[in-house]
């Protein structure tokens, strides 16, 4: 399926990530690039960095890293069905719930750990 006028050889990374619906807005995509949450082929990307077919884009958002490979560079935002055809998602599956449940977490609002608690945590981690 050809999309008229939206299949150049390379496009801006912020525009492409927005066009394939990895970010809700283009300004959010640009902000993520400026913050260092977007990497293209292993290096931190500025919003205007070009991406082309075959590039690997890593996006860290909401504590999850997504790894996608560019199949088709597009500039205009498209529907979700067409957007999925423009990249290959190589993101590893999330860890099982049992592993996540075994990781200790502090109660919300418990404040900063005390010195004794920090030493206990370091001892647990083997530091």
Phi and psi restraints in degrees (value plus and minus 20) as a CYANA .aco file:
   2 UNK   PHI    -112.5   -72.5
   2 UNK   PSI     117.1   157.1
   3 UNK   PHI    -127.2   -87.2
   3 UNK   PSI      96.1   136.1
   4 UNK   PHI     -86.2   -46.2
   4 UNK   PSI     111.2   151.2
   5 UNK   PHI      51.7    91.7
   5 UNK   PSI     -11.7    28.3
   6 UNK   PHI    -145.2  -105.2
   6 UNK   PSI       4.3    44.3
   7 UNK   PHI    -144.4  -104.4
   7 UNK   PSI      39.3    79.3
   8 UNK   PHI     -96.7   -56.7
   8 UNK   PSI     154.3   194.3
   9 UNK   PHI     -93.3   -53.3
   9 UNK   PSI     -51.9   -11.9
  10 UNK   PHI    -168.8  -128.8
  10 UNK   PSI     131.1   171.1
  11 UNK   PHI    -157.5  -117.5
  11 UNK   PSI     145.7   185.7
  12 UNK   PHI     -84.8   -44.8
  12 UNK   PSI     122.9   162.9
  13 UNK   PHI     -86.2   -46.2
  13 UNK   PSI     -57.3   -17.3
  14 UNK   PHI     -87.5   -47.5
  14 UNK   PSI     -58.4   -18.4
  15 UNK   PHI     -87.3   -47.3
  15 UNK   PSI     -62.1   -22.1
  16 UNK   PHI     -87.7   -47.7
  16 UNK   PSI     -64.7   -24.7
  17 UNK   PHI     -83.9   -43.9
  17 UNK   PSI     -52.5   -12.5
  18 UNK   PHI     -92.5   -52.5
  18 UNK   PSI     -61.9   -21.9
  19 UNK   PHI     -84.1   -44.1
  19 UNK   PSI     -54.8   -14.8
  20 UNK   PHI    -114.1   -74.1
  20 UNK   PSI      -6.3    33.7
  21 UNK   PHI      47.7    87.7
  21 UNK   PSI      12.5    52.5
  22 UNK   PHI    -104.0   -64.0
  22 UNK   PSI     -42.2    -2.2
  23 UNK   PHI    -147.6  -107.6
  23 UNK   PSI     130.8   170.8
  24 UNK   PHI     -93.6   -53.6
  24 UNK   PSI     -56.8   -16.8
  25 UNK   PHI    -151.3  -111.3
  25 UNK   PSI     137.7   177.7
  26 UNK   PHI     -89.5   -49.5
  26 UNK   PSI     -54.2   -14.2
  27 UNK   PHI     -86.8   -46.8
  27 UNK   PSI     -53.0   -13.0
  28 UNK   PHI     -87.1   -47.1
  28 UNK   PSI     -57.3   -17.3
  29 UNK   PHI     -85.5   -45.5
  29 UNK   PSI     -63.3   -23.3
  30 UNK   PHI     -85.8   -45.8
  30 UNK   PSI     -59.8   -19.8
  31 UNK   PHI     -84.2   -44.2
  31 UNK   PSI     -59.5   -19.5
  32 UNK   PHI     -84.3   -44.3
  32 UNK   PSI     -58.1   -18.1
  33 UNK   PHI     -85.2   -45.2
  33 UNK   PSI     -66.2   -26.2
  34 UNK   PHI     -83.7   -43.7
  34 UNK   PSI     -51.1   -11.1
  35 UNK   PHI    -101.1   -61.1
  35 UNK   PSI     -27.0    13.0
  36 UNK   PHI      66.5   106.5
  36 UNK   PSI      -2.2    37.8
  37 UNK   PHI    -111.1   -71.1
  37 UNK   PSI     -22.2    17.8
  38 UNK   PHI    -140.9  -100.9
  38 UNK   PSI     109.6   149.6
  39 UNK   PHI    -145.7  -105.7
  39 UNK   PSI     118.0   158.0
  40 UNK   PHI    -137.5   -97.5
  40 UNK   PSI     100.6   140.6
  41 UNK   PHI      32.1    72.1
  41 UNK   PSI      19.0    59.0
  42 UNK   PHI      70.2   110.2
  42 UNK   PSI     -29.5    10.5
  43 UNK   PHI    -134.6   -94.6
  43 UNK   PSI     127.9   167.9
  44 UNK   PHI     -80.4   -40.4
  44 UNK   PSI     117.1   157.1
  45 UNK   PHI    -128.2   -88.2
  45 UNK   PSI     117.1   157.1
  46 UNK   PHI    -104.7   -64.7
  46 UNK   PSI     141.1   181.1
  47 UNK   PHI     -76.8   -36.8
  47 UNK   PSI     -52.8   -12.8
  48 UNK   PHI    -109.9   -69.9
  48 UNK   PSI     -16.8    23.2
  49 UNK   PHI     -85.0   -45.0
  49 UNK   PSI     112.4   152.4
  50 UNK   PHI     -97.3   -57.3
  50 UNK   PSI     125.1   165.1
  51 UNK   PHI    -141.3  -101.3
  51 UNK   PSI     125.7   165.7
  52 UNK   PHI    -154.0  -114.0
  52 UNK   PSI     154.2   194.2
  53 UNK   PHI     -76.1   -36.1
  53 UNK   PSI     112.6   152.6
  54 UNK   PHI      76.4   116.4
  54 UNK   PSI     -32.1     7.9
  55 UNK   PHI     -91.5   -51.5
  55 UNK   PSI     127.3   167.3
  56 UNK   PHI    -121.1   -81.1
  56 UNK   PSI     106.5   146.5
  57 UNK   PHI    -135.9   -95.9
  57 UNK   PSI     104.9   144.9
  58 UNK   PHI    -131.0   -91.0
  58 UNK   PSI     107.8   147.8
  59 UNK   PHI    -143.9  -103.9
  59 UNK   PSI     106.8   146.8
  60 UNK   PHI    -128.5   -88.5
  60 UNK   PSI      90.4   130.4
  61 UNK   PHI    -161.7  -121.7
  61 UNK   PSI     116.1   156.1
  62 UNK   PHI      36.6    76.6
  62 UNK   PSI      16.8    56.8
  63 UNK   PHI      57.1    97.1
  63 UNK   PSI     -15.1    24.9
  64 UNK   PHI    -140.9  -100.9
  64 UNK   PSI     114.8   154.8
  65 UNK   PHI    -120.3   -80.3
  65 UNK   PSI     106.0   146.0
  66 UNK   PHI    -126.2   -86.2
  66 UNK   PSI     115.7   155.7
  67 UNK   PHI    -137.7   -97.7
  67 UNK   PSI      96.7   136.7
  68 UNK   PHI    -148.4  -108.4
  68 UNK   PSI     130.2   170.2
  69 UNK   PHI    -132.3   -92.3
  69 UNK   PSI     113.2   153.2
  70 UNK   PHI     -93.3   -53.3
  70 UNK   PSI     102.0   142.0
  71 UNK   PHI    -116.6   -76.6
  71 UNK   PSI     -65.0   -25.0
  72 UNK   PHI    -161.9  -121.9
  72 UNK   PSI     100.4   140.4
  73 UNK   PHI     -96.4   -56.4
  73 UNK   PSI     106.9   146.9
  74 UNK   PHI    -150.5  -110.5
  74 UNK   PSI     135.5   175.5
  75 UNK   PHI    -130.4   -90.4
  75 UNK   PSI     -46.2    -6.2
  76 UNK   PHI    -117.2   -77.2
  76 UNK   PSI     122.3   162.3
  77 UNK   PHI     -87.9   -47.9
  77 UNK   PSI     114.0   154.0
  78 UNK   PHI    -143.2  -103.2
  78 UNK   PSI     152.8   192.8
  79 UNK   PHI     -84.3   -44.3
  79 UNK   PSI     141.4   181.4
  80 UNK   PHI     -81.6   -41.6
  80 UNK   PSI     -56.4   -16.4
  81 UNK   PHI     -86.3   -46.3
  81 UNK   PSI     -62.3   -22.3
  82 UNK   PHI     -93.8   -53.8
  82 UNK   PSI     -55.5   -15.5
  83 UNK   PHI     -82.1   -42.1
  83 UNK   PSI     -58.3   -18.3
  84 UNK   PHI     -85.1   -45.1
  84 UNK   PSI     -46.7    -6.7
  85 UNK   PHI     -96.5   -56.5
  85 UNK   PSI     -31.5     8.5
  86 UNK   PHI    -110.9   -70.9
  86 UNK   PSI     -26.2    13.8
  87 UNK   PHI    -170.2  -130.2
  87 UNK   PSI     139.5   179.5
  88 UNK   PHI    -130.2   -90.2
  88 UNK   PSI     105.4   145.4
  89 UNK   PHI    -107.5   -67.5
  89 UNK   PSI      92.1   132.1
  90 UNK   PHI    -125.4   -85.4
  90 UNK   PSI       0.0    40.0
  91 UNK   PHI     -86.3   -46.3
  91 UNK   PSI     109.2   149.2
  92 UNK   PHI     -87.3   -47.3
  92 UNK   PSI     132.1   172.1
  93 UNK   PHI     -84.9   -44.9
  93 UNK   PSI     130.9   170.9
  94 UNK   PHI     -86.8   -46.8
  94 UNK   PSI     136.2   176.2
  95 UNK   PHI     -85.9   -45.9
  95 UNK   PSI     134.4   174.4
  96 UNK   PHI     -82.4   -42.4
  96 UNK   PSI     137.6   177.6
  97 UNK   PHI     -80.6   -40.6
  97 UNK   PSI     -51.4   -11.4
  98 UNK   PHI     -83.1   -43.1
  98 UNK   PSI     -59.5   -19.5
  99 UNK   PHI     -88.2   -48.2
  99 UNK   PSI     -63.3   -23.3
 100 UNK   PHI     -84.8   -44.8
 100 UNK   PSI     -56.2   -16.2
 101 UNK   PHI     -90.5   -50.5
 101 UNK   PSI     -46.9    -6.9
 102 UNK   PHI     -98.9   -58.9
 102 UNK   PSI     -33.4     6.6
 103 UNK   PHI     -99.9   -59.9
 103 UNK   PSI      99.8   139.8
 104 UNK   PHI     -89.5   -49.5
 104 UNK   PSI     123.3   163.3
 105 UNK   PHI    -153.6  -113.6
 105 UNK   PSI     124.9   164.9
 106 UNK   PHI     -98.7   -58.7
 106 UNK   PSI     130.0   170.0
 107 UNK   PHI     -86.1   -46.1
 107 UNK   PSI     124.2   164.2
 108 UNK   PHI     -82.9   -42.9
 108 UNK   PSI     115.5   155.5
 109 UNK   PHI      62.6   102.6
 109 UNK   PSI     -15.8    24.2
 110 UNK   PHI     -95.4   -55.4
 110 UNK   PSI     -32.2     7.8
 111 UNK   PHI      62.2   102.2
 111 UNK   PSI    -190.3  -150.3
 112 UNK   PHI     -95.1   -55.1
 112 UNK   PSI     123.2   163.2
 113 UNK   PHI     -84.7   -44.7
 113 UNK   PSI     125.7   165.7
 114 UNK   PHI     -94.9   -54.9
 114 UNK   PSI     150.7   190.7
 115 UNK   PHI     -81.3   -41.3
 115 UNK   PSI     -60.1   -20.1
 116 UNK   PHI     -84.2   -44.2
 116 UNK   PSI     -63.2   -23.2
 117 UNK   PHI     -85.2   -45.2
 117 UNK   PSI     -58.0   -18.0
 118 UNK   PHI     -83.0   -43.0
 118 UNK   PSI     -62.3   -22.3
 119 UNK   PHI     -84.0   -44.0
 119 UNK   PSI     -61.1   -21.1
 120 UNK   PHI     -81.9   -41.9
 120 UNK   PSI     -62.8   -22.8
 121 UNK   PHI     -85.5   -45.5
 121 UNK   PSI     -60.7   -20.7
 122 UNK   PHI     -83.3   -43.3
 122 UNK   PSI     -60.4   -20.4
 123 UNK   PHI     -84.2   -44.2
 123 UNK   PSI     -59.6   -19.6
 124 UNK   PHI     -83.0   -43.0
 124 UNK   PSI     -61.3   -21.3
 125 UNK   PHI     -95.9   -55.9
 125 UNK   PSI     -32.5     7.5
 126 UNK   PHI      63.7   103.7
 126 UNK   PSI       5.8    45.8
